[in-house]
Amino acid sequence: MQKKLKLWDATMLVMGSMIGSGIFIVSSDMMRNLGSGYWLIAVWIITGIMTVAAAISYGELSSMFPKAGGQYTYITEIFGKMPGFLYGWGLFTVIQTGTIAAVAMAFGKFTAYLIPWLNDSHPIFQNGGFKITWVQILAIVVIIFLTFVNTKGLKNGKILQDVFTSSKILALLGIIIFGFLLIKDSQWAQNMSFGWSGFQNFGREVGNDLLPTDWKPISGVTLLGGIAAALVGSIFSSVAWENVTFMSGEIENPKKNVVKSMVFGTVIVMLLYLLVNFVYLNALDRDGIAFADKNRPAVAASEVIFGSLGTMIMAILVMISTFGCINGLVLAGARVYQSMAKDGLFFKSAIENNEHNVPGKSLWMQGIWASVLALSGQYGDLLDMISFVIVLFYMITVFGVIYLRIKKPNLERPYKTWLYPITPIIYLIIGTAFCVLLIWFKPQYTWPGFILILLGLPVYFFINRKKAN
């Protein structure tokens, strides 16, 4: 692997992979579960603490195993091939490819704001509940295009990532600044007047819209359930920062630059996320956030800030954001499947680099499967099921830091986790609480993800049986 990525490029990959469509959407559902500006901010702060604590902990592993494959490599080195394979299996079947499909669909849907014909046209094909639309076709075209660009060399993907990530960070800063300067009637005091009292309001379906009913006070264990449900959105909006570890083999001085990029990137993004939610609370009242049209509080806030141009401004921003996010996901994910193939746990053809010194076949396998998920329309359901598993894999990896400190204290550690063992323990405590509450209150988000990952077990044994023969 050629060392073509500098610290700036790695940091742009972290930030670009994190900032997709989630921050523009998930706060609506979070507000419906929490009903208070205080709790909305508190959940984003909890998510920020979790994310940065995990990034700091991963840094120790990235300095110990500075090679391509990242999280897959860490899990394999610490716990063995089977857990590593199950992570890679989940990454290829849903986590990475499903996220690529979902973000590409978000790109298509926000493009339809600028080109209404995309929304208004009849489906290309429809059979019962299954249909193929022009928005899906646009999403697939973007996936294929960015896959093609990344097969032509790391330099192309790097340039795209740097340009689009820089653009969306500047645009977000603009929204944040104008979100306070241009608001005449601030809703901040009203949103914060509920204090630490929790409320829930799941509304009622009318056509494609969700309209409010009555807000119901919640406390005790019900409030904890609301917090867990809200965390699903904020956590999913804050993942994918670990993508930079997949690229370790192509980063200059990976023992230092991978951890720096993860810490810098996650801290900056979580601060931006917090400030964007401040804008929502300043521009919109509680119902305005919770029941924004099509669950898009960013669009509703932008209309208040910029008037009739707001929808177009936000649509362009989300298109830039999602395009850059897809590129980062495409760029990084293929390196994991290549590492798995080298270990005999993926298609052999994924091992090869093409004439541009990138894993071309691995990129195309990822791009084709992500396109299938976009075409099927099932990516959203799959991602709901897998969010719980993503946190579990984070927890396994963070626990690996503690496990290695105990089992192999003499291993070289060019970087040691800041405030060890407090930092990894903080993540493990919050992650465990999240998982337990989710199992208790939202089991539909948990057991299907388990089953999906466990389906990888017979595949693993089949692969190893073939090798044994």
Secondary structure, 3 states (H helix, E strand, C coil): CCCCECHHHHHHHHHHHHCCCHHHCCHHHHHHHHCCHHHHHHHHHHHHHHHHHHHHHHHHHHHHCCCCCCHHHHHHHHHCHHHHHHHHHHHHHHHHHHHHHHHHHHHHHHHHHHCCHHHHCCCCEEECCEEECHHHHHHHHHHHHHHHHHHCCHHHHHHHHHHHHHHHHHHHHHHHHHHHHCCCCCCHHHHHCCCCCEEECCCEEECCEEECCCCEEECHHHHHHHHHHHHHHHHHCCCCCCHHHHCHHHECCHHHHHHHHHHHHHHHHHHHHHHHHHHHHHHCCHHHHHCCHHHCHHHHHHHHHHHHHHHHHHHHHHHHHHHHHHHHHHHHHHHHHHHHHHCCCCCHHHHCCCCCCCCHHHHHHHHHHHHHHHHHCCHHHHHHHHHHHHHHHHHHHHHHHHHHHHHCCCCCCCCCCCCCCHHHHHHHHHHHHHHHHHHHHCHHHCHHHHHHHHCHHHHHHHHHHHHHC
